[in-house]
Amino acid sequence: MEKTGFNVNETLWNFYESEEMGMYKRGNGGTIATASAVVTEVPWNEYTDEVKDSVSSYGDAAIVTLSRVGGEGADLAYGDVNYLALDDNEKEMLSNVAAMKADGTVSKIIVLINSANALQVDFLKDNTYNVDACLWIGDVGITGINAVADILAGNVNPSGSLVDTYCYDNYSSPAMANFTPMIYEGYTEELIPEKAKSYMVYQEGIYVGYKYYETRYEDTVMGTGNAGSYVYSDDVAFPFGYGLSYTDFEYSDMTGVYDAATDSYNFNVTVTNTGDTYSGKETVQIYAQSPYTEYDKENSVEKSAVQLCGFGKTDILAPGESQTLTINVDRADIASYDAYGAKTYILDAGDYYFTAATDAHNAVNNILAAKGFTTENGMDAEGNAELTFQWTNDTLDTTTYAVSKSGAEVTNQLSDSDMNLYEGAGDNSVTYLSRNDWEGTFPAESPVFSLTDTMIDDLQVVQYDAADYDTVEMPTLGAKNGLTLYDMIGKDYDDADWDTLLDQLTYDEMVTLIGDSFHWTMPIKSIQAPGSRDENGPQGLTASLFGNTDKEKLTATAFTSEDVMAATFNTDIMTEIGKVIGNNCLSAGVAILYGPGNNIHRTPYGGRNFEYYSEDGFLSGKMSAYEVAAIQEKGVHVVMKHFALNDCEQDRIGLGVWLSEQAAREVYLKAFQDVFEEGNANGTMVAYTRWGCILSGGNKG
């Protein structure tokens, strides 16, 4: 704050820093942050009269910072204790600050949300504490807090957009009903390993984050899907994609053209800064809606009311200035995966809508307006039909996207993770959430699965046993063939010289190469392979953060949490971040980066949400693709993590995740897919989870 020109209340600052208040400082949790996952707000009765009186000496804004932390190894507390809601000390503190504002002691109340996990903001619903402004800042990294001060001073005009839905009630998410691991009925240590005993069912299917809230809202307005008496505004405070600015923008002149040569759409949208004081940037989001047909209902193909499928960012626009953005949308991104009927990606027959919108809720309202609905039908705001584009598909298409970009057949690969398709299911089954019947399928509790003989076999940990083989042929070891690893540069994967090279390895070298390659790979003398070093992390080269003394080699930039990166909706920034991370790795002699993290904010309570981008797989994949491509341009390898379904930290070593293939492909794998296909990612770090009964690292599907 002082760097930006503010004065800070030193009496209050010194009070917080005093030895007496040390008991309220958050502990250091390290990489596994259970120790720090408590709210440590100072109780109001600890504030002395001197401290309280010091506030009246300046009578300016009171800045209240609400912080939450997460980390590897534990999710945030939910249930009886809601770690993402205000605790009693925070409520009492805010009540007293509100009283100060009421009597004129402070002029404004500004709340900063310093958390990568979406805070439950029910305290803003009726503005109980008379808050004037609220700014989400996420985890700010090594220098991001300077930007926060610049924003508060008005030196910088923010242009970020939320990457998660912010709720008045975090427990309203359908995923929360299935966020606690279950133990298989019939489990004993004699039947299956202890680490294989628990499971979690993604019963909400594709309806993660905004795809649930916005779809149920649309069905409520249209009177479809047995949506019941659902009230969107009871749950959602700020929708996915929402973001304010110090100026206002207006969208106009949306046009769309389909390009058959690239199988994509180009949408043009004109953005005008309609304010009269501040320059600023604007994020334009393109959402699509696929028709929800009788075929879908019969074959359990689910459709969200809107799905993000493109975005763009303007330059800095002065008041009155306009810019026309062209945003490309790959038509493959609006295809739906049909796991039970065609067993591939499909384009339904019917009307498809695209819209340019400020956020997911604005998108739904625009599309509803294009369909002829208004606030008289129950909409909470009028939409703008002029910001929509319609395309009609005459017939059901089950072939166009049944072949991948690499030419492979696209068909079911993950049936073993869907209890409704798993051959060893026995009497076990799942009712997935469906927009065909919201009230009848909304999950109340997790399904109970009983172990079957097939499940017991699949859950075993299988290791090599020489007794299983009649003969064991050892490879050639220690040959003197004169090849070096350098000689192999440029040779094909199946070149015969690889066998000749591998014959030169000794037994000890082979064991070391296979077994000891976590963070360090030792030099291999026989083939003159240099050793290499691998390090975390999702927010940059995080080895620099953990007390390393070799400052020359390990000084690196600690970036913001990945959700703050994604909130820029700016792929140019992601490229620049990738360049810095790549250069940091080169400087530190790091060959492989354990990152970025590409899992999904399935709920707000995921312990590692700070190192994952978003609740949305499309946004995660697009932003990550640019970052990864830039890192690799420096010659540094990436291993994205954790592939896949590492969306919680509970029982993460061995947890069996059951889900539909549609949800797997459209939400969880989508965050990795674009990075492989578009960012040319060359590695991934597997999860310890299971897909159904099958370990992630051994799942051929």
C-alpha positions in Angstrom: 0.0 0.0 0.0 2.8 2.4 0.9 4.5 1.8 -2.5 1.4 3.1 -4.1 1.2 6.2 -2.0 -1.3 5.2 0.7 -0.7 5.7 4.4 -1.3 2.7 6.6 -2.6 2.8 10.2 0.6 1.9 12.1 -1.1 1.5 15.4 -3.4 -1.2 13.9 -0.6 -2.8 11.9 1.7 -3.0 15.0 -1.2 -4.5 17.0 -1.5 -7.4 14.5 2.3 -7.8 14.5 2.7 -7.8 18.3 3.8 -10.8 20.2 0.5 -10.9 22.1 -1.4 -11.4 18.8 1.0 -14.1 17.6 -1.5 -16.8 18.6 -3.8 -15.6 15.8 -1.2 -15.8 13.0 -1.8 -18.6 10.6 0.6 -21.5 10.9 2.8 -22.5 8.0 1.4 -25.6 6.4 4.1 -26.3 3.9 3.1 -28.3 0.9 0.4 -30.3 2.8 -1.6 -27.4 4.2 -3.7 -29.0 7.0 -1.9 -27.1 9.7 -2.8 -23.7 8.2 -6.4 -24.5 7.2 -8.0 -22.6 10.0 -9.5 -19.1 10.2 -7.3 -17.0 12.5 -9.2 -13.7 12.7 -8.4 -11.8 15.9 -11.5 -11.7 18.2 -13.0 -8.2 18.6 -12.6 -8.3 22.4 -8.8 -8.4 21.9 -8.8 -4.9 20.2 -7.7 -2.2 22.7 -9.3 1.2 22.9 -6.1 2.7 21.6 -6.3 0.5 18.5 -10.0 1.2 17.9 -9.5 4.9 18.5 -6.6 5.0 16.0 -9.1 4.4 13.2 -10.9 7.7 13.8 -7.6 9.5 13.3 -7.8 9.1 9.5 -11.5 8.4 8.9 -10.8 6.9 5.5 -11.5 3.5 3.9 -11.4 0.3 6.0 -9.9 -2.6 4.0 -11.0 -6.0 5.3 -9.0 -9.0 4.0 -10.6 -12.4 4.1 -8.1 -15.2 3.5 -8.4 -18.9 3.0 -5.7 -21.4 2.1 -5.6 -24.9 0.6 -2.8 -27.3 -0.1 -1.8 -30.8 -1.2 -3.0 -33.6 1.0 -6.3 -32.3 2.4 -9.4 -30.6 1.2 -11.0 -27.6 2.9 -13.4 -28.3 5.7 -17.1 -28.6 4.8 -20.1 -30.0 6.5 -20.4 -29.2 10.2 -17.7 -26.6 9.7 -17.8 -24.5 6.5 -14.3 -23.2 6.1 -15.3 -21.1 3.2 -18.0 -19.2 5.1 -17.3 -16.4 7.5 -16.6 -17.6 11.0 -17.9 -15.9 14.2 -14.9 -13.7 14.7 -15.0 -12.4 11.1 -18.7 -11.6 11.4 -18.2 -9.8 14.7 -15.2 -7.8 13.2 -17.3 -6.9 10.2 -20.3 -5.8 12.4 -18.0 -3.5 14.3 -16.4 -2.0 11.2 -20.0 -1.5 9.8 -20.8 0.4 13.0 -17.7 2.5 12.5 -19.0 3.4 9.1 -22.5 4.2 10.4 -21.1 6.7 12.9 -18.7 8.2 10.4 -15.4 6.8 11.7 -14.7 5.2 8.4 -16.0 6.3 5.0 -15.9 3.1 3.0 -15.6 -0.7 3.6 -13.6 -2.6 1.0 -13.4 -6.4 1.2 -10.5 -8.3 -0.4 -11.1 -12.0 -1.0 -7.6 -13.5 -0.7 -8.4 -17.1 -1.7 -8.1 -19.4 -4.6 -11.1 -21.3 -3.3 -14.4 -19.6 -4.0 -15.5 -18.0 -0.7 -19.2 -18.4 0.2 -20.3 -14.7 -0.1 -23.7 -14.9 1.7 -22.7 -11.9 3.7 -23.0 -9.8 0.5 -26.5 -11.1 -0.3 -28.3 -8.5 1.8 -25.1 -6.5 2.4 -25.4 -7.1 6.1 -22.2 -5.3 6.8 -22.7 -2.3 4.4 -19.8 -3.3 2.2 -19.0 -0.7 -0.6 -16.7 -2.8 -2.8 -15.5 -6.4 -3.0 -12.4 -7.5 -5.0 -11.4 -11.1 -5.5 -7.6 -11.2 -5.6 -6.9 -15.0 -5.4 -3.4 -16.0 -4.3 -1.2 -13.1 -5.3 2.2 -14.7 -5.7 5.4 -12.8 -5.1 4.4 -9.4 -6.4 0.7 -9.5 -7.2 -0.2 -7.6 -4.0 1.4 -4.5 -5.6 -1.2 -4.7 -8.4 -4.0 -4.9 -5.8 -2.8 -1.6 -4.3 -2.7 -0.1 -7.8 -6.2 -1.2 -8.4 -7.5 0.2 -5.2 -5.8 3.5 -6.0 -7.4 3.6 -9.4 -3.9 3.5 -11.1 -4.9 0.3 -12.9 -8.3 -0.6 -14.2 -9.0 -4.3 -13.6 -10.3 -6.5 -16.4 -10.4 -10.0 -15.0 -13.4 -12.3 -15.1 -14.3 -15.0 -12.5 -13.3 -18.5 -13.4 -15.7 -20.1 -10.8 -19.3 -19.4 -9.9 -19.4 -17.5 -6.6 -22.3 -18.6 -4.5 -24.4 -17.5 -1.5 -24.6 -21.2 -0.7 -21.6 -23.3 -1.6 -23.4 -26.5 -0.6 -26.0 -25.9 -3.4 -23.6 -27.5 -5.9 -24.8 -31.0 -6.8 -21.2 -32.3 -6.6 -21.3 -31.6 -2.8 -23.6 -34.6 -2.3 -20.8 -36.8 -3.6 -17.7 -35.1 -2.3 -17.1 -37.4 0.6 -15.4 -40.8 -0.2 -17.4 -43.9 0.4 -16.1 -47.4 1.4 -17.2 -50.3 -0.7 -19.7 -52.5 1.0 -18.2 -55.8 1.8 -14.6 -54.4 2.1 -12.1 -56.3 4.2 -8.3 -56.1 4.0 -8.3 -59.7 3.0 -10.3 -59.0 -0.1 -8.7 -55.9 -1.5 -5.8 -53.6 -0.5 -6.6 -50.9 2.0 -5.7 -48.1 -0.4 -8.4 -49.5 -2.8 -11.3 -49.4 -0.4 -12.8 -46.0 -1.1 -14.6 -44.4 -4.0 -16.4 -41.3 -5.2 -19.2 -40.9 -7.7 -19.3 -37.9 -10.0 -23.1 -38.2 -10.0 -23.6 -34.6 -11.2 -22.2 -35.6 -14.6 -21.4 -32.6 -16.8 -23.2 -30.2 -14.5 -20.2 -28.8 -12.8 -20.2 -25.1 -11.7 -22.1 -22.8 -14.1 -23.2 -25.7 -16.2 -25.6 -26.7 -13.4 -26.7 -23.3 -12.2 -27.3 -21.8 -15.6 -29.0 -24.8 -17.1 -31.4 -25.2 -14.2 -32.2 -21.5 -14.4 -33.0 -21.8 -18.1 -35.3 -24.8 -17.5 -37.0 -22.9 -14.7 -37.8 -20.0 -17.1 -38.9 -22.3 -19.9 -40.9 -24.5 -17.6 -39.1 -27.7 -18.7 -37.1 -30.5 -17.1 -39.1 -30.7 -13.8 -36.9 -27.8 -12.5 -39.2 -27.3 -9.5 -39.3 -24.0 -7.6 -35.7 -23.3 -8.2 -34.5 -19.7 -7.5 -31.2 -18.9 -9.2 -30.6 -15.8 -7.1 -30.8 -17.8 -3.9 -27.7 -19.7 -4.9 -25.6 -17.6 -7.3 -24.0 -14.3 -6.3 -21.7 -13.8 -9.2 -21.8 -16.0 -12.3 -18.8 -17.6 -14.1 -17.1 -15.0 -16.3 -18.4 -12.1 -14.3 -16.1 -9.1 -13.8 -16.4 -5.3 -13.2 -14.3 -2.4 -14.5 -13.9 1.3 -13.6 -15.6 2.0 -16.9 -18.5 0.5 -18.9 -18.5 -1.4 -22.2 -21.2 -2.0 -24.8 -21.3 -4.9 -27.3 -22.7 -4.5 -30.8 -22.7 -5.8 -34.4 -22.2 -9.5 -33.6 -21.9 -11.5 -36.8 -20.9 -15.1 -37.4 -19.5 -17.0 -40.4 -18.9 -20.7 -40.8 -15.6 -21.6 -42.4 -15.9 -25.1 -43.9 -12.2 -25.3 -44.6 -11.3 -25.1 -40.9 -14.7 -26.4 -39.6 -14.9 -23.4 -37.4 -16.9 -20.2 -36.9 -15.5 -16.7 -36.9 -17.5 -14.3 -34.8 -17.1 -10.5 -35.0 -18.1 -8.4 -32.0 -17.6 -4.6 -31.6 -16.8 -3.5 -28.1 -17.1 0.2 -27.2 -15.9 1.9 -24.0 -19.0 4.0 -23.1 -17.5 5.5 -20.0 -16.2 9.1 -19.9 -13.2 8.8 -17.6 -11.3 5.6 -17.5 -9.6 3.5 -20.2 -9.8 -0.2 -19.9 -9.8 -3.7 -21.4 -12.8 -6.0 -21.8 -13.1 -9.7 -22.0 -15.6 -11.0 -24.6 -16.9 -14.5 -24.0 -18.6 -16.7 -26.7 -21.0 -19.3 -25.4 -22.8 -22.0 -27.3 -26.1 -23.8 -26.7 -26.8 -27.2 -28.3 -30.3 -28.4 -28.7 -31.6 -30.8 -26.0 -33.5 -33.4 -28.0 -35.7 -36.5 -27.6 -32.7 -38.5 -28.8 -30.6 -37.0 -26.0 -33.2 -37.9 -23.4 -33.5 -41.5 -24.7 -29.7 -42.0 -24.7 -28.8 -40.0 -21.6 -26.9 -37.3 -23.4 -26.8 -34.3 -21.2 -26.6 -30.7 -22.5 -25.8 -27.5 -20.5 -27.7 -24.4 -21.3 -24.5 -22.7 -22.3 -20.9 -23.7 -22.6 -17.9 -21.5 -23.1 -16.4 -22.1 -26.5 -14.3 -19.0 -27.3 -13.1 -15.7 -25.8 -11.1 -12.7 -26.7 -9.6 -9.6 -25.0 -9.6 -6.1 -26.3 -6.7 -3.7 -26.3 -6.9 -0.8 -23.8 -9.8 1.3 -25.0 -10.0 5.0 -24.2 -13.5 6.5 -23.4 -15.5 6.4 -26.6 -13.1 4.1 -28.4 -14.3 0.9 -30.1 -12.6 -2.3 -31.3 -14.0 -5.2 -33.3 -12.8 -8.6 -32.1 -12.8 -11.7 -34.2 -13.1 -14.8 -32.1 -12.7 -18.3 -33.7 -14.7 -21.2 -32.4 -13.9 -24.8 -33.4 -17.1 -26.6 -34.2 -15.8 -29.7 -32.6 -16.0 -27.9 -29.3 -19.8 -27.9 -29.5 -20.1 -31.6 -30.2 -21.5 -33.7 -27.3 -20.2 -37.1 -26.3 -22.9 -39.9 -26.6 -21.6 -42.7 -24.4 -24.8 -44.9 -24.5 -26.1 -44.5 -28.1 -23.6 -43.7 -30.9 -20.7 -44.1 -28.5 -18.9 -41.2 -30.1 -19.2 -37.4 -30.5 -22.4 -36.2 -32.0 -24.1 -33.1 -33.4 -27.8 -33.2 -32.7 -30.4 -32.1 -35.1 -31.9 -28.8 -34.2 -31.1 -25.1 -33.5 -27.7 -24.1 -32.1 -27.2 -20.7 -30.6 -24.0 -18.7 -30.1 -23.8 -15.5 -28.1 -21.3 -12.8 -27.2 -21.7 -12.2 -23.5 -20.1 -10.7 -20.4 -20.6 -13.9 -18.4 -22.4 -17.2 -18.4 -25.7 -15.8 -17.0 -25.8 -13.0 -19.4 -25.2 -15.6 -22.2 -28.3 -17.6 -21.1 -30.4 -14.5 -21.0 -29.3 -13.5 -24.5 -30.3 -16.9 -25.8 -33.6 -16.9 -24.0 -34.3 -13.5 -25.5 -33.6 -15.0 -29.0 -36.1 -17.7 -28.2 -38.7 -15.1 -27.4 -38.6 -15.1 -23.5 -38.7 -12.0 -21.4 -38.8 -11.1 -17.7 -42.5 -11.7 -17.8 -41.6 -15.4 -18.2 -39.4 -15.4 -15.1 -36.1 -14.2 -16.5 -34.2 -12.0 -13.9 -33.0 -9.6 -16.6 -33.8 -8.9 -20.2 -31.3 -10.5 -22.7 -30.1 -9.1 -26.0 -31.2 -11.2 -28.9 -29.1 -9.1 -31.3 -25.9 -10.6 -29.7 -26.8 -14.1 -30.8 -26.1 -16.2 -33.9 -28.2 -19.2 -34.9 -27.2 -22.3 -36.9 -29.6 -25.1 -37.6 -28.4 -28.7 -38.1 -31.0 -30.6 -40.2 -30.1 -34.2 -39.2 -28.4 -36.0 -36.3 -24.6 -36.3 -37.2 -22.8 -39.3 -35.6 -19.9 -39.4 -38.0 -18.1 -36.1 -38.4 -16.4 -36.2 -35.0 -16.2 -40.0 -34.8 -12.6 -39.7 -36.0 -10.0 -37.8 -34.0 -7.6 -35.1 -35.4 -4.9 -37.8 -35.5 -7.2 -40.1 -37.6 -8.1 -42.5 -34.9 -11.6 -43.9 -34.3 -13.4 -42.1 -31.5 -15.5 -44.5 -29.5 -16.0 -45.5 -25.8 -12.7 -46.0 -24.0 -13.7 -45.5 -20.4 -16.8 -47.8 -19.8 -15.0 -49.4 -16.9 -15.3 -46.1 -14.9 -19.1 -45.9 -15.4 -20.9 -48.3 -13.2 -23.8 -48.4 -15.6 -21.5 -49.8 -18.3 -19.0 -51.7 -16.3 -19.2 -55.4 -17.0 -18.5 -56.3 -13.3 -21.2 -54.0 -11.9 -23.5 -56.7 -10.6 -26.5 -55.0 -8.9 -24.6 -51.7 -8.6 -25.8 -48.7 -10.7 -25.8 -44.9 -10.7 -28.5 -42.3 -11.3 -26.8 -39.4 -12.9 -28.2 -35.8 -12.6 -30.3 -35.1 -15.7 -31.9 -31.9 -17.0 -34.8 -34.2 -18.1 -35.8 -34.5 -14.4 -34.0 -32.1 -12.1 -36.1 -32.8 -9.0 -36.0 -36.6 -9.6 -32.3 -37.0 -10.2 -30.7 -34.3 -8.0 -28.2 -36.3 -5.8 -29.1 -36.4 -2.1 -26.4 -38.9 -1.1 -23.7 -41.0 -2.8 -24.7 -44.4 -4.2 -23.7 -47.4 -2.2 -21.6 -49.9 -4.2 -21.1 -53.4 -3.1 -17.9 -55.3 -4.1 -18.4 -57.9 -6.8 -16.0 -60.7 -7.8 -14.9 -58.8 -10.9 -14.4 -55.6 -8.8 -12.3 -57.5 -6.3 -10.1 -58.8 -9.1 -9.8 -55.4 -10.7 -8.9 -53.7 -7.4 -5.9 -55.9 -6.7 -2.4 -54.4 -6.9 -0.7 -56.6 -9.5 3.1 -56.8 -9.4 5.7 -58.8 -11.5 6.3 -62.3 -10.1 9.0 -64.3 -11.9 7.1 -67.5 -10.8 4.4 -66.6 -13.3 6.7 -67.1 -16.2 8.3 -70.4 -17.5 11.5 -68.6 -18.5 12.8 -65.1 -17.9 15.0 -63.8 -20.6 17.3 -61.0 -19.3 18.2 -58.2 -21.7 21.7 -57.7 -22.9 23.5 -55.6 -20.4 26.9 -53.8 -20.5 27.5 -54.2 -24.2 30.3 -52.2 -25.7 28.5 -50.9 -28.8 30.1 -47.4 -28.9 26.8 -45.5 -29.1 26.0 -42.4 -27.0 22.7 -40.7 -26.4 23.9 -37.8 -28.4 24.1 -40.1 -31.5 20.4 -40.7 -31.2 19.3 -37.1 -31.8 16.8 -37.0 -34.7 16.3 -40.7 -35.0 12.9 -42.3 -35.2 11.2 -43.8 -32.2 11.4 -47.3 -33.7 15.0 -47.0 -35.1 16.9 -50.2 -34.4 19.8 -48.3 -32.9 17.7 -47.7 -29.7 18.0 -51.4 -28.9 21.7 -51.3 -29.6 22.0 -48.3 -27.2 19.9 -49.9 -24.5 22.1 -53.0 -24.6 24.9 -50.9 -23.3 23.2 -50.1 -20.0 24.4 -52.0 -16.9 22.1 -53.6 -14.4 22.6 -50.9 -11.8 22.0 -48.2 -14.4 18.8 -49.8 -15.5 17.5 -50.1 -12.0 18.4 -46.5 -11.2 16.9 -45.1 -14.4 13.6 -46.9 -13.8 13.3 -46.5 -10.0 15.0 -43.3 -8.9 13.8 -40.7 -11.4 11.6 -38.6 -9.1 13.1 -35.0 -9.2 16.5 -36.3 -10.2 17.7 -38.6 -13.0 21.2 -39.7 -12.4 23.8 -39.6 -15.2 24.2 -42.8 -17.2 27.9 -43.3 -17.9 27.6 -46.2 -20.4 25.7 -44.1 -22.9 27.0 -40.6 -21.8 23.6 -39.4 -20.8 23.7 -36.4 -18.5 21.7 -36.3 -15.4 18.6 -34.1 -15.2 16.6 -32.3 -12.6 12.9 -32.0 -12.4 10.9 -29.6 -10.1 7.5 -28.4 -9.3 5.4 -26.2 -10.2 2.1 -24.9 -11.3 2.8 -21.3 -10.2 6.3 -21.2 -11.6 9.5 -22.9 -10.4 8.4 -23.4 -6.8 11.6 -25.0 -5.7 12.7 -21.5 -5.0 10.1 -21.1 -2.2 11.1 -23.9 0.1 14.3 -22.7 1.9 16.8 -23.6 -0.8 20.1 -21.9 -0.2 21.5 -22.0 -3.8 20.0 -18.6 -4.6 21.9 -18.2 -7.8 20.3 -21.3 -9.4 16.9 -21.3 -7.7 15.8 -17.7 -7.8 12.5 -17.7 -9.7 9.2 -15.9 -10.1 6.4 -17.1 -7.9 3.3 -16.3 -10.0 -0.3 -16.0 -8.8 -2.4 -19.0 -8.3 -3.5 -20.6 -11.6 -7.1 -19.3 -11.2 -5.9 -15.7 -11.3 -3.9 -16.5 -14.4 -7.0 -17.9 -16.0 -9.1 -14.9 -14.9 -7.2 -12.7 -17.3 -8.9 -14.6 -20.3 -5.7 -13.4 -22.0 -3.7 -15.9 -24.0 -0.9 -13.4 -24.6 -0.3 -13.1 -20.9 -0.1 -16.9 -20.6 2.5 -17.0 -23.3 4.6 -14.4 -21.4 4.2 -16.4 -18.2 5.4 -19.5 -20.0 8.4 -17.7 -21.3 9.4 -16.6 -17.8 8.9 -20.1 -16.3 10.9 -21.6 -19.1 13.7 -19.2 -18.6 13.7 -19.8 -14.8 14.0 -23.5 -15.5 16.9 -23.0 -17.8 18.6 -20.7 -15.3 18.1 -23.3 -12.5 19.2 -26.3 -14.7 15.7 -27.8 -14.5 14.8 -30.0 -17.4 11.3 -31.0 -16.6 8.6 -28.9 -14.9 6.0 -30.7 -12.7 3.2 -28.5 -13.9 1.0 -26.8 -14.7 -2.0 -28.3 -12.9 -5.0 -29.0 -15.1 -7.6 -30.6 -12.9 -11.0 -29.0 -12.3 -12.5 -27.0 -9.5 -15.3 -29.6 -9.2 -16.3 -28.0 -5.9 -15.0 -24.9 -4.1 -13.4 -27.1 -1.4 -10.7 -28.9 -3.4 -7.4 -28.5 -1.5 -5.4 -27.9 -4.7 -7.8 -25.5 -6.5 -5.0 -22.9 -6.3 -3.0 -24.9 -8.8 -5.8 -25.6 -11.1 -7.3 -23.0 -13.5 -11.1 -23.2 -13.3 -14.3 -25.0 -13.0 -14.5 -25.0 -16.8 -12.5 -27.5 -18.8 -12.5 -25.4 -22.0 -11.0 -22.3 -20.3 -8.5 -24.4 -18.5 -7.3 -26.2 -21.6 -7.0 -23.0 -23.7 -5.1 -21.0 -21.1 -2.8 -23.9 -20.3 -2.0 -24.6 -24.0 -0.4 -21.2 -24.5 1.6 -21.4 -21.2 2.8 -24.9 -22.0 3.8 -24.1 -25.6 5.9 -21.1 -24.4 7.7 -23.2 -21.7 8.5 -25.9 -24.3 9.8 -23.3 -26.7 12.6 -22.8 -24.3 13.5 -26.5 -24.5 12.0 -27.3 -21.1 9.6 -30.3 -20.8 6.3 -30.1 -18.9 4.4 -32.9 -17.2 0.9 -31.5 -16.6 -0.7 -32.9 -13.5 -2.6 -34.9 -12.4 -3.9 -37.0 -15.3 -6.7 -37.4 -14.3 -9.6 -36.9 -11.8 -7.3 -35.6 -9.0 -10.1 -33.1 -8.2 -10.0 -33.6 -4.5 -7.3 -34.5 -1.9 -9.4 -37.0 0.1 -8.1 -40.5 -0.1 -6.2 -39.3 -3.2 -3.9 -42.3 -3.2 -6.1 -45.1 -4.5 -9.5 -43.3 -4.6 -11.8 -44.9 -7.2 -13.6 -42.3 -9.2 -16.8 -43.4 -11.0 -18.2 -41.1 -13.7 -19.8 -41.1 -17.1 -17.6 -40.9 -20.2 -19.4 -37.8 -21.3 -18.4 -36.0 -18.1 -14.9 -37.4 -18.4 -14.4 -36.1 -22.0 -16.3 -32.8 -21.8 -15.1 -31.6 -18.4 -12.2 -33.4 -16.9 -10.1 -34.6 -19.8 -11.0 -31.4 -21.8 -8.6 -29.4 -19.6 -5.8 -31.6 -20.8 -6.9 -32.3 -24.4 -6.3 -28.8 -25.9 -2.9 -28.7 -24.3 -1.8 -31.9 -26.0 -3.5 -31.1 -29.3 -2.9 -27.3 -29.6 0.0 -26.7 -27.1 1.9 -29.8 -28.2 2.4 -30.8 -24.5 4.9 -33.7 -24.3 4.2 -35.1 -20.9 1.9 -35.6 -18.0 2.1 -36.7 -14.4 -0.5 -39.3 -13.6 -2.8 -39.3 -10.7 -2.9 -41.8 -7.9 -6.6 -42.1 -8.4 -8.4 -45.0 -10.0 -10.9 -44.8 -12.9 -13.5 -47.0 -11.4 -11.3 -49.9 -10.2 -8.3 -49.3 -12.6 -5.3 -47.3 -11.5 -5.0 -44.1 -13.6 -1.4 -44.9 -14.5 -2.4 -48.3 -15.9 -5.6 -47.3 -17.6 -5.2 -47.9 -21.4 -8.5 -46.1 -22.1 
